[in-house]
């Protein structure tokens, strides 16, 4: 079923990624709020929901949209090239 926790394709959609992380943490008896600091690294605008959710978002060789958001919000930008 589309969008269900059993469907791995759910993780391909931006908001679904947060759901998958929360489900994985629940299986560990943890929640995101139990961490004082969380880093997330991405190169894609598709990960904006996760980048917005963590305390330390890092854009790595970001696509054009993500670069614009990262600059506007003062997020760290890293290049591996």
Buried (B, 14 or more C-beta within 10 A) or exposed (E): EEEEEEEEEBBEBBEBBBBBBBEEBEEEEEEEEEEEEBEBBBBBBBBBBBBEBBEEBBBBBBEEEBBEBBEEEEBEBEEEE
